[in-house]
Amino acid sequence: MSVKIVYADGTVGEVADANAALEIYRHSTSHLMAAAVTSLFPDTHLGIGPAISDGFYYDFARPQGFVAEDLQKIEKRMRELASMDLKYEPSIIAKEEAIEYFTGQGEHLKVELIQEKAGERLSCYRLGDFVDFCTGPHLVSTSQIDPESFRVLNMAGSYWKGDEHNQQLQRIYGTAFLTSEELKAYLTQLEEAKKRDHRKLGRDLDLFSISEEAGPGLAFWHPKGTRVRLLVEEFLRKELYRRGYEFVTTPHVARDALWKTSGHYDYYRQNMYVFNIDEDEFVLKPMNCPGHIQIYKSQMRSYRDLPLRFAEFGTVYRYEKSGVLHGLLRVRGFTQDDAHIFSTREQVGDEISALIDLVLFVMKSFGFDQYKVELSVRDESKKEDYAGTEEDWHMAEEALTASLRARGIEWTRMEGEAVFYGPKIDVKLIDAIGRPWQLSTVQFDFTLPKRFNLGYTGSDGQVHQPVMLHRALLGSVERFLGVLIEHYAGAFPVWLAPVQVVVIPIAERHHEYARKVASRLTEADLRVEIDDRNEKMGYKIRSAQTQKIPYMLVVGDKEVESGTVSVRNRFQGDEGSRPLEEFLRIIEETVKTRSVRP
């Protein structure tokens, strides 16, 4: 679907690319929302209003603030303005003229933006009585906006320029799509996402909590949540050992000198926790790579030692602004399933291939069958902004693309999205309701081997610099578990469920047999609870269902006499009576194969 647009210089064009068209459509709708807000609430002052990945927002400053009831008024006013066929009218004006105009309007935030970002001349767009400093482009007219294709969703607090030391604002979020059908599908997904919110499920299922007393962005794992976490880590640890990795452990703190050598101190200082011990400055580690490098450097390496694959479940700490913290998905303390591979240039192709196989195997094991792959490469017009030689970049990109081609994997080439130290592959898994999540990554690093003067003795007797690869499968354990909770809506597969079986005796006289059943299952390494509360059977079954326990074994007189169990499962309901050993064989096979459903 193409859209007609007007550029800042007044020329009119057409955009056929769906992604570009949607971004312009959403940005234009954010202006429409700002126009509606300022017409309804004239005492409002403007921040910024960009399009974002799933809609748009606009930041506002208003003395008394907005309340929830205002959102419906704003949406109604947006529809009224859209029906007026208002034109998005651009103009190019002098910087001084723009400052004078916005100063006269009392728009001090816009004046600050213009002073910081504008050249001698700049563009503004008018929409009715609303004027904004904006580079565009925009739709030609509000008549192009379908009144049924947008919604005002919610609001939140924000800070000017995202800095909590600046003025506090209110951010109003909305979304828009090119068709009303796409909007309906998105709103349906939003409703489903609310039911799957890992923060609510984490509380309801007693998996984790975040304590304001201890501080935001720090997760406390409860016994059941810790069981799931350990199951994930144990699965990965076993698989990595099988694939030739060695686990290492590195300190949580290190002198500032280490981070100055790595470059993090200069480029990442605002996100690091720094403190003093005696006369030295130390850093609470924000990442694990310098630690793994110290282990590599602890002895001289030979080409016969390579590749070396160091893995660690390393807990790191990064300062994140309070406004962006979100359950387990954005935290200040988290554990990375980190690995760093040191290899020769000749080995790196095989290492990349093995890494891609590993990523796909892990995703499938956890029940993710759909994914998107992105290959991030440098901006060829700005080669001077990137580390490494021309030969480095050619070798790395060829190794990445060859591995993807060999597996028939489709990918999107992301020009200019490489990190400055090397190209990378990102794998975005798609969850049960169609949302993409960035978790797995494979990255080349041309800077750290050079900064730390890493070397190995080659077959020619000379010292060579190894190739270094960063690799994460889950990204972080916290983020992955947040995604996993939402993907399964808290109903984990049997192999991951914190409690796999609950044994429910009908009456007190059945308690002894219930304990024998539980003991036999525990011997088979299953996670079992007994619900021997003095409650009705229906209540106990509903309780187990609410806790999303895969299997319920009801035992009464009949089961005691015959040595059986009455099986109910979360998926199909009542399965009838089975001999205990037969049930045991079924559940053990389900666990062994990591089946999503029995």
Backbone hydrogen bonds, N-H to C=O, Kabsch-Sander energy under -0.5 kcal/mol:
donor,donor_aa,acceptor,acceptor_aa,energy
3,V,15,V,-2.0
5,I,13,G,-2.4
6,V,138,H,-3.1
7,Y,11,T,-3.0
10,G,7,Y,-2.1
13,G,5,I,-2.6
15,V,3,V,-2.6
16,A,14,E,-0.5
21,A,17,D,-2.8
22,L,18,A,-2.3
23,E,19,N,-2.0
24,I,20,A,-2.0
25,Y,21,A,-2.5
26,R,22,L,-2.6
27,H,23,E,-2.4
28,S,24,I,-2.5
29,T,25,Y,-1.8
30,S,26,R,-2.0
31,H,27,H,-1.6
32,L,28,S,-1.8
33,M,29,T,-2.3
34,A,30,S,-2.2
35,A,31,H,-2.6
36,A,32,L,-2.1
37,V,33,M,-2.6
38,T,34,A,-2.5
39,S,35,A,-1.5
40,L,36,A,-1.9
41,F,37,V,-3.0
44,T,41,F,-1.9
45,H,61,A,-3.1
47,G,59,D,-2.4
52,I,55,G,-2.5
55,G,52,I,-1.2
56,F,174,G,-2.5
57,Y,50,P,-1.7
58,Y,172,I,-1.6
59,D,48,I,-2.8
60,F,170,Q,-2.8
61,A,45,H,-2.6
70,D,67,V,-1.8
71,L,68,A,-1.4
72,Q,68,A,-0.5
73,K,69,E,-1.0
74,I,70,D,-2.5
75,E,71,L,-2.4
76,K,72,Q,-2.4
77,R,73,K,-2.3
78,M,74,I,-2.3
79,R,75,E,-1.8
80,E,76,K,-1.8
81,L,77,R,-2.5
82,A,78,M,-2.5
83,S,79,R,-1.8
84,M,81,L,-1.3
85,D,82,A,-1.3
86,L,81,L,-0.6
88,Y,140,V,-1.9
89,E,87,K,-1.0
89,E,126,R,-2.8
91,S,124,C,-1.9
93,I,91,S,-0.6
93,I,122,L,-2.7
95,K,120,E,-2.8
98,A,94,A,-2.2
99,I,95,K,-2.5
100,E,96,E,-2.3
101,Y,97,E,-2.4
102,F,98,A,-2.7
103,T,99,I,-2.2
104,G,100,E,-2.0
105,Q,101,Y,-1.3
106,G,103,T,-1.3
107,E,102,F,-2.6
108,H,106,G,-1.5
111,V,107,E,-2.0
112,E,108,H,-2.0
113,L,109,L,-2.1
114,I,110,K,-2.6
115,Q,111,V,-2.4
116,E,112,E,-1.7
117,K,113,L,-3.1
118,A,114,I,-1.7
119,G,121,R,-0.6
122,L,93,I,-2.7
124,C,91,S,-2.3
125,Y,132,D,-2.4
126,R,89,E,-2.8
127,L,130,F,-3.3
128,G,87,K,-0.5
130,F,127,L,-2.0
132,D,125,Y,-2.4
134,C,123,S,-1.4
134,C,132,D,-0.7
138,H,6,V,-1.9
140,V,4,K,-1.2
142,T,86,L,-2.6
144,Q,141,S,-1.5
145,I,142,T,-1.8
146,D,144,Q,-0.7
149,S,146,D,-2.5
151,R,175,T,-2.3
153,L,151,R,-0.6
153,L,173,Y,-2.3
154,N,173,Y,-0.9
156,A,171,R,-2.3
158,S,169,L,-2.0
160,W,167,Q,-2.5
162,G,159,Y,-2.7
163,D,160,W,-1.5
164,E,162,G,-0.6
166,N,163,D,-2.4
169,L,158,S,-3.2
170,Q,60,F,-2.9
171,R,156,A,-3.5
172,I,58,Y,-2.4
172,I,170,Q,-0.5
173,Y,154,N,-3.0
173,Y,171,R,-0.6
174,G,56,F,-2.7
175,T,151,R,-2.4
177,F,149,S,-2.1
183,L,179,T,-1.5
184,K,180,S,-2.4
185,A,181,E,-2.1
186,Y,182,E,-2.1
187,L,183,L,-2.8
188,T,184,K,-2.2
189,Q,185,A,-1.9
190,L,186,Y,-2.4
191,E,187,L,-2.2
192,E,188,T,-2.0
193,A,189,Q,-2.6
194,K,190,L,-2.0
195,K,191,E,-1.4
196,R,192,E,-1.2
197,D,194,K,-1.0
201,L,197,D,-2.4
202,G,198,H,-2.4
203,R,199,R,-1.2
204,D,200,K,-2.9
205,L,201,L,-2.9
206,D,203,R,-0.9
207,L,202,G,-2.8
208,F,202,G,-1.0
209,S,220,F,-2.1
211,S,218,L,-0.6
212,E,210,I,-0.6
215,G,211,S,-2.2
218,L,215,G,-0.7
220,F,209,S,-3.3
221,W,219,A,-0.6
222,H,207,L,-2.0
222,H,220,F,-0.6
224,K,206,D,-0.6
225,G,206,D,-0.6
226,T,222,H,-3.1
227,R,223,P,-1.9
228,V,224,K,-1.8
229,R,225,G,-2.5
230,L,226,T,-2.9
231,L,227,R,-2.3
232,V,228,V,-2.2
233,E,229,R,-2.4
234,E,230,L,-3.2
235,F,231,L,-2.2
236,L,232,V,-2.1
237,R,233,E,-3.1
238,K,234,E,-2.3
239,E,235,F,-2.0
240,L,236,L,-2.9
241,Y,237,R,-2.3
242,R,238,K,-1.8
243,R,239,E,-1.1
244,G,241,Y,-1.6
245,Y,240,L,-2.5
246,E,309,R,-2.8
248,V,311,A,-2.8
254,A,283,V,-1.5
256,D,281,E,-2.5
258,L,255,R,-1.1
259,W,255,R,-0.8
260,K,256,D,-1.9
261,T,257,A,-2.3
262,S,258,L,-1.9
263,G,259,W,-0.9
264,H,259,W,-0.5
265,Y,259,W,-2.3
267,Y,263,G,-2.0
268,Y,264,H,-2.9
271,N,268,Y,-2.1
272,M,269,R,-1.7
273,Y,284,L,-0.6
274,V,272,M,-0.6
275,F,282,F,-2.4
277,I,280,D,-2.7
280,D,277,I,-2.3
282,F,275,F,-3.6
283,V,254,A,-2.7
284,L,273,Y,-2.6
285,K,252,H,-3.0
285,K,283,V,-0.6
291,G,288,N,-0.7
292,H,288,N,-1.8
293,I,289,C,-2.1
294,Q,290,P,-1.6
295,I,291,G,-1.4
296,Y,292,H,-2.1
297,K,293,I,-2.6
298,S,294,Q,-0.6
298,S,295,I,-0.8
299,Q,296,Y,-0.9
301,R,455,G,-0.6
303,Y,457,T,-2.4
305,D,302,S,-1.8
306,L,302,S,-0.7
306,L,303,Y,-0.5
308,L,342,F,-2.4
310,F,308,L,-0.6
310,F,340,H,-2.5
311,A,246,E,-2.5
311,A,309,R,-0.5
312,E,338,D,-2.6
314,G,312,E,-1.3
314,G,336,Q,-1.6
315,T,313,F,-0.6
316,V,334,F,-3.4
317,Y,285,K,-2.3
318,R,332,R,-2.5
319,Y,271,N,-2.4
320,E,318,R,-0.6
324,V,321,K,-1.7
325,L,321,K,-0.7
325,L,322,S,-0.9
326,H,330,R,-1.9
329,L,326,H,-1.7
330,R,326,H,-1.2
332,R,217,G,-3.1
333,G,217,G,-1.6
334,F,316,V,-2.3
336,Q,314,G,-2.6
336,Q,334,F,-0.6
338,D,312,E,-1.7
338,D,336,Q,-1.8
339,A,471,R,-1.3
340,H,310,F,-2.4
341,I,469,L,-2.2
342,F,308,L,-2.6
343,S,341,I,-0.5
343,S,467,V,-2.3
348,V,344,T,-1.0
351,E,347,Q,-1.9
352,I,348,V,-2.4
353,S,349,G,-2.1
354,A,350,D,-2.4
355,L,351,E,-2.2
356,I,352,I,-2.3
357,D,353,S,-2.2
358,L,354,A,-2.2
359,V,355,L,-2.7
360,L,356,I,-2.3
361,F,357,D,-2.3
362,V,358,L,-2.6
363,M,359,V,-2.3
364,K,360,L,-2.3
365,S,361,F,-2.2
366,F,362,V,-1.5
367,G,364,K,-1.5
368,F,363,M,-2.8
369,D,367,G,-0.7
370,Q,430,I,-0.5
372,K,428,K,-2.7
374,E,426,D,-2.8
375,L,412,T,-2.8
376,S,374,E,-0.7
376,S,424,K,-2.4
377,V,375,L,-0.6
377,V,414,M,-2.0
380,E,378,R,-0.8
382,K,379,D,-2.1
383,K,380,E,-0.7
385,D,382,K,-2.2
386,Y,383,K,-1.7
387,A,420,F,-2.7
393,W,389,T,-2.2
394,H,390,E,-2.2
395,M,391,E,-2.6
396,A,392,D,-2.6
397,E,393,W,-2.6
398,E,394,H,-2.1
399,A,395,M,-2.1
400,L,396,A,-2.2
401,T,397,E,-2.6
402,A,398,E,-2.4
403,S,399,A,-1.5
404,L,400,L,-1.7
405,R,401,T,-2.7
406,A,402,A,-2.3
407,R,403,S,-0.8
407,R,404,L,-0.6
408,G,405,R,-1.7
409,I,404,L,-2.3
412,T,373,V,-2.2
414,M,375,L,-3.3
414,M,412,T,-0.6
415,E,413,R,-0.9
416,G,377,V,-0.7
417,E,377,V,-0.7
417,E,414,M,-1.6
418,A,377,V,-1.8
419,V,422,G,-0.9
422,G,419,V,-1.8
424,K,376,S,-1.7
425,I,442,V,-2.5
426,D,374,E,-2.5
427,V,440,S,-2.3
428,K,372,K,-3.3
428,K,426,D,-0.5
429,L,427,V,-0.7
429,L,437,W,-1.7
430,I,370,Q,-2.5
431,D,429,L,-0.5
431,D,435,R,-2.5
434,G,431,D,-2.1
437,W,429,L,-2.3
439,L,427,V,-1.3
439,L,437,W,-0.7
440,S,427,V,-1.0
441,T,472,A,-2.4
442,V,425,I,-2.4
443,Q,470,H,-2.7
444,F,423,P,-2.4
445,D,468,M,-1.8
446,F,421,Y,-3.0
451,R,447,T,-3.0
452,F,448,L,-2.6
453,N,450,K,-1.0
454,L,449,P,-2.8
456,Y,464,H,-1.9
457,T,301,R,-2.7
458,G,456,Y,-0.6
458,G,462,Q,-3.2
461,G,458,G,-1.9
464,H,456,Y,-2.9
467,V,343,S,-3.3
468,M,445,D,-0.6
469,L,341,I,-2.3
470,H,443,Q,-2.9
471,R,339,A,-2.3
472,A,441,T,-2.1
473,L,337,D,-0.7
476,S,474,L,-1.6
477,V,335,T,-3.4
480,F,476,S,-2.6
481,L,477,V,-2.4
482,G,478,E,-2.2
483,V,479,R,-2.4
484,L,480,F,-2.9
485,I,481,L,-2.6
486,E,482,G,-1.8
487,H,483,V,-2.9
488,Y,484,L,-2.1
490,G,485,I,-2.1
491,A,488,Y,-2.3
492,F,490,G,-1.4
494,V,595,S,-0.5
496,L,493,P,-1.4
497,A,493,P,-1.5
500,Q,527,R,-1.8
501,V,527,R,-1.8
502,V,551,Y,-2.1
503,V,529,E,-2.9
504,I,502,V,-0.5
504,I,553,L,-3.3
506,I,555,V,-2.4
510,H,507,A,-1.9
511,H,508,E,-1.8
514,A,510,H,-2.2
515,R,511,H,-2.3
516,K,512,E,-1.8
517,V,513,Y,-2.5
518,A,514,A,-2.6
519,S,515,R,-2.4
520,R,516,K,-2.2
521,L,517,V,-2.1
522,T,518,A,-2.5
523,E,519,S,-2.1
524,A,520,R,-1.0
525,D,522,T,-2.0
526,L,521,L,-1.9
528,V,526,L,-0.7
529,E,501,V,-2.0
531,D,503,V,-2.5
532,D,530,I,-1.0
535,E,533,R,-2.2
540,K,536,K,-1.9
541,I,537,M,-2.4
542,R,538,G,-2.4
543,S,539,Y,-2.4
544,A,540,K,-2.2
545,Q,541,I,-2.3
546,T,542,R,-2.7
547,Q,543,S,-1.9
548,K,545,Q,-1.3
549,I,544,A,-2.3
551,Y,500,Q,-1.6
552,M,568,R,-3.1
553,L,502,V,-2.6
554,V,552,M,-0.6
554,V,566,S,-2.8
555,V,504,I,-2.1
560,V,556,G,-2.5
561,E,557,D,-2.4
562,S,558,K,-2.1
563,G,559,E,-1.7
564,T,559,E,-1.3
565,V,578,R,-2.4
566,S,554,V,-2.2
567,V,565,V,-0.7
567,V,576,G,-2.5
568,R,552,M,-2.6
569,N,573,G,-2.4
570,R,550,P,-2.7
573,G,569,N,-2.0
575,E,567,V,-3.5
576,G,567,V,-0.8
578,R,565,V,-2.2
580,L,563,G,-1.3
583,F,579,P,-2.2
584,L,580,L,-2.4
585,R,581,E,-2.0
586,I,582,E,-1.9
587,I,583,F,-2.6
588,E,584,L,-2.3
589,E,585,R,-1.9
590,T,586,I,-2.0
591,V,587,I,-2.3
592,K,588,E,-2.6
593,T,589,E,-2.2
594,R,591,V,-1.0
595,S,590,T,-1.9
